[in-house]
Amino acid sequence: MTEPHLADLLTTPDRDAFWAEIGSAPPVRRGRYFDRSPVWLVTGYDEALAVLKDPGSFSNDINTRKDSVDVLATAGLPEDVAPYMSETLGAYDPPDHARLRRLVSRAFTVRRVESLRPRIQTMIDELVDDFPDEPFDVVERFAHPLPVRVICELLGVPGEDTERWRQWSSGLTAPDPGAMADSARGLVTYMSELIERKRAAGDDGLLSALIEVRDSDGDRLTDRELISLSLTLLLAGHETTVSVLSEGLLLLLNRPEEQERLRGDLNAVPAAVEEMLRVAGPAEIAPMRYAKHDVELGGVTIPEGDPVQIVYTTANRDPRRFDAADSTVLDRQDNPHLAFGNGIHYCLGASLARTEADLAFRTLLTRFDALGLATTGDEIRWQPGTARRLAALPVRATRAPARHD
């Protein structure tokens, strides 16, 4: 059996077909990472869940790797910034992970996210009010700016800085190693300077709260941890939702009958959002893990120290777990997808992403009688790189008549 190479994902004309072929093979198989180094690909749902929920057997710490290959270096990250981009919650094992998660959770609370709902709705309304009557790119006018504004509001990032770090974040997934390195340096330098400004001035944003957070035993975040965690929240906090909004909307645009069903029952929107997450989730693969000892998984033995790559895309379409796994069922009820991971590394920003998507789709369905593609398909562009991202999505939106209550 030929080993699949993840590097081929960078040039394939059809990402869905690429993942479908990998997913049709045994749920745990040998493959090659983006740098062509050997890796175990975990493509089945049950097997992926087993890895995610077993930090005792699978480590997120690169030091567990049995060889000396520096994955970060081969990925194009320069040595001076690689630690800031790697030492995030997703790269820690217990007990360090528990310590960091506890500290961050004291600042990034459900209450803080819930308090943003009115402000998020205002941002959505402002963007929708500016939709033109002629066809427009909904990624540029809505799917990108909304999450950017929300995460900036949450962290306390000045509005005038958003375009700079948006460009840097796009550069991190670019196929050009030079652009990736420049973007990483720009983000680390910017976040270091912003933290110092917040430390001196302070405000009620999440970043200031992270600076001040202290555990009951006096423990607090180090400067490196602050920078790494802030970058994680900044990048993941908007990229995740950009993906859900743009690809979720593409699913709706191709299903006018589903638009009508949801307009008639807005309470069905949350279930639709969950299916969007399953089918077009924000992450195709999980952070790399390493076997802490010889592990039996999916009928094979993974030797100690070997790298293990979970593939969310195939796990979320595993027919052993989901009925009609390859179909988009927007009223699906049994939907324990892995779009936000699982276990101790479950995404901190999951509730924020769900809140934004729920409010956004409710508003779009309410404010417009019809939403349709303004192209035959040639103008729907995907960004090249290691992440699945829509670069452009031309739409035509027909406004609903104004109501006078």
N, C-alpha and C positions, 0 to 999 in steps of 0.2 A: 504494500500500500504506500503510495507516494505521500511524503510528509508535506503538509501545507505550510507555506511561508507567510507570516503575517505581513511581511514587507510587500507582498503582492497586492495588499489592500490599498496601497498608495497609488497604484496604477490601474486597478481594475475598473472597467466601465460600469460595472453593476455590483455594488456592495452587497445587495440582498442575495444575489446569486452566489457570491463568494461565501457568505456565511451559511447559506442553505447547503452548499456542498460539504462544508466542514461539519455542519450539524447532522448530516445524514450518516456520518461515520460513527464508530463506537463513542460513548460519552466521555471517555478519557483516552487520549491518544498522543503520540509524539508529534511535535511540530517544530517550527523555527520561529524565533522572535523577530522583531523588526531589524535587529542587527545580525540575523541569520544564526544566532546561537541556539542550541537545543532548548526546548521547553516542553512541558506537559500541558496540553490544551484540555481544559475541562469544559465540555460543551453541553452536558446533560443537566437538567434542573436539579434532580436529587443529589447528584454528585457535586454540583456547584454549591448547593445549600450545605452539604456536609462540610465542605472546605470553609465556607464563610462562618459556620458555627463552631468550628473546632480550632481555636487559636493555640491549643495545646499541641496540635500536630502540624499546623501550618503557620509559619511566621511571616510577618510583614517586614521584618528587619533584613535588609540586604546583607548584613554581616553573617546571616545564616547560610548564604549561598556557598556551595562547596568549592567553587573555583574563584579566581581572582578577577573575573571580568567585571568591569565597572559599567553597569547598565546605563547610569546617568551620563557618563562620558560618551558612550557609544550613541546615546540618544541625541547628543549635540549640546548638552548643558556644560558650560565652562566650570572649572573647579571652584572659582571664587563665589559662585552663586548656587551651585548644585545643592549644598546642604539646606539652603533656605527653601528650595523648591521640593525637597524630598522629605525633610523632617517635619511631616505633618501628622495629623491624627491617624491617617491611613497607613503610615509607615512605622507605627509604634506597636509593640506587643505589651501585654500586661507584665508588670504593674505600672510601667510608665504611661501606657495608654489610658488606664483608669484614672491616673492622676491628672493628665492633661484634659481628658474628657470632662472630668468633674469641675475643673477650673473654668473651662470654656462654657460649660452648661450653666454656671452661675451667672454668666452675662448674657448668653444666647438662650433666653427662656421662651417658652410658648407664649407667655404673657407679653413679652416684647414683640413677638411676631404678630400676635392678635391685635396689639395696639396700633399696628401699622395698617390694618385693613381699611379704615376710612381714607388714609393718605394714599394707599395703593389704588383705591377706587377713583380718587381724584386724578391721579396720574393717568389712569386708563381713559377716563373721560376727556382729559385734555388732549391726549394723543388721537382718540377717535374723532373728536371735534375737528381736528385738522386733516382728516382724510379727504383727499380731493374727489371730485365727482368722476374724473376720468380714471382709467386703470393706473395702478401704482404698485410699487414693490412693498409688500406688507412686512417683509423682513426688515427693510431699512426704516419704514415708518412706524412700526409697532413692535415686532417680536424682539428686535435688538434694543431699542431705547427703553422699553418698559423695565425689563430686569436690571438694566444699568442704573436707571433712576432709583429703583427700589433698593438695590444693594448699597448704593451710595448713601441713600437716606438712612439705611440701617447702620452702616459703619461710620457715617459722618464724614464721607469723602466730599470735598468741595465740588460743586457742579461743574466748575470750569475745568476740572482735571479729568473728567470722565472720558473725553475723546482720546486723550493720550494713552490711558491704560487699556482702553478698548482695543487700540491698535496693537499694544504690546501683547495683550491676551490672545489676539488672533495670530500673532507671530509665533506664539509658543507651539502651535500645532502645524506650523508651516513646514513643507518638505525641505526648505532651505536651512541647513544647520547654522549658517551665519545669522540669518534673521531670527532663529530661535535663540541663539546666544545673546544677541543684542536686546531682544525683548525681555529675556530673563534678567539681564543686568538692569535694564530700565525699570522693571517692576520692583526689584529688590531695593534699588536706590531710592525710588519714589516712596515705597512703604516705610523705609527707615527714616526718611525725612518727615513723612507725615506723622509717624508715631512720636517723633521728638516735638513736633508742633502741638500735637494733642496733649502730650505730657505737660507742656508749658501752659497751654491755654485751657484745655479741657472743654467738654460739652456733654450732652446726654446721649451721644451715639454709642454704638456697640464697641467701637474701637477704644474709646475712652474708658468704657466699662471693663474691657479686657485689660487695659493698662492698670486699672485700680483693683481688679479682682484678687482676692486673697482667700486661701482656704483657712479652715478653722485652726490648723496647726501652723499658720504663718507662711505656708508655701505660696509661691506666686510664679507667674510665667517669666522666663528669662527673655532677654531682648531677642535672641534668635528664635525662640518659640513664638514670641509675639509676632515677629515678621512672618514666619512660616504660616502660622495659623491665620493671620490676617489676609495673607495672599490666597490661602485656600478658600476662605470665605468670599473674598472679592471675586476670584475667578470662577469657582464652582457655583457661587451664588447667582451669577448671571448666565453662565454658559448652559447650566442645566435647564433654566427656564426658557432661554432662547430656543433650545432644541424642542422642548415640549410645545411651545406656542407655534413655532413655524411648521414643524412636521405634523403636529396635531391638527393645525388648520388645513394643511394639505390633505389630510385624511377626510376632513369635513367637506372641503371643496369638491372632492370627488364623490360625495354622497349627499346630494341635495335632499333626498328623502329623510336622511338622518338629521339634517339641519332642521327640517320641519318638525320632526318628532321632538327634538330637544327644545325648540321654541315653544312647543305646546306643554312641555314639562321640564322646566329649568332645574327641578330637583334631581333630574336624571344626569345632569352635567358631571357631578363628581365621578360617577361610574364610567362615563365616557372618557374623562381625564385619565382614569386608571388604565383603561385600555390603550389610550394614546401612549402612556408611559411604557406599557408592556411591548407594544408593537414598534414604537419609535422612541425608545428610552434615551436619556441623555448620554449614557455611557455604553459603548459596545463591549468593552473589556474592563475588568477590575484591576486595581493595583496588583502588581506581582506579589506572589507569595512563595515561600520556600519550605520544603518538607523538613521538619525538625527531627524526624527519625523515619525509618522505612515505614511507609503507609500503604495499606491496601485500599484502593479506591477504584470503583467501576471495573473490577475484574483484573486490574493490573497492580503491580507493586511499584510505587514511586520511591526511589532511593533517597536516603537522607541527603539534604542539601540541594536537591534538584529544584529548579524553578517551576512554579505552577501558575498557569495563566487561566483564570476563569473567563469564559466568554458569555457575557450577559445576553447578548443578542440571540444566541442559539438556545441558551437555557430558558429564556422567556418564550421560546417557540417550540419547546419540547412537547411532542404529541403525547408522551407518556404522562404529562401533567396537565396539559390544557386541551380541552375539546376544541376542534377546529382551530388548531394552534396557528396555522398559516393564514387564517382569516381574521379580519378586523371586526370584532363584535362589540359595538359601543355600549351595549347594555349587558355586557358580561358581568355576572355577579361573583362567581368564584374566581378571584384574580389575585393570587398572592405572588405577583411578579417580583423580580429582583432589580428593578430599575434603580432603586436607592440602596442596593446591597442588602445585607442582613447581618445579624449577630452584633458583636461589639463595635463594628465599624459602620453600622447603619448610618446613612447620611444625616448629619445634623440639620441640614437645610431642607429636608424633605417637606416639612410642614409649610415652609415659606414658598417653595415651588408649587405645592398644591394650592395654596391660597391664591397666588398670582394667576395660575392657570384657571382656577374655578371662576374668579372674578372676571378675568379677561374674556373667557368664552361666554359667560352669561351676558356680558355687556355687548359683545359682538352680535350674538344671536338676538338680543333685544333691540339694538339700535338699527339693525339692518334686516330688511325683508328677504334679501338674497345675497349670498356670497358665492362668487364663482371665479374660476380661473380665467385670466385675461390672456391666455396663450394656448397654443396647441401642445406645449410641453417643451419646446426647444429653449424657451427662456427660463425654465426652472433650472437653476444652476446650483451645483454642489461644490463646496470648498474642497480643494485637494488637501490631503494631510492624514494624520493618524486618528482624527475624530470625524464622526458623521455630522456634517453641518450644512444646512441649506444656505447658499450664498444669496439667492434671490428667489422671490415667489410673487410674480405679478398677479394681482387680483382685481376684480371689479366688484364694488360694493354698492348695493341699492338701499338707500336709507329708508327706514320705516317712516310713515307719516308722523309728524309731531303730535303728541297727545296733549290735550288740554283738559286736565282734571278739575 
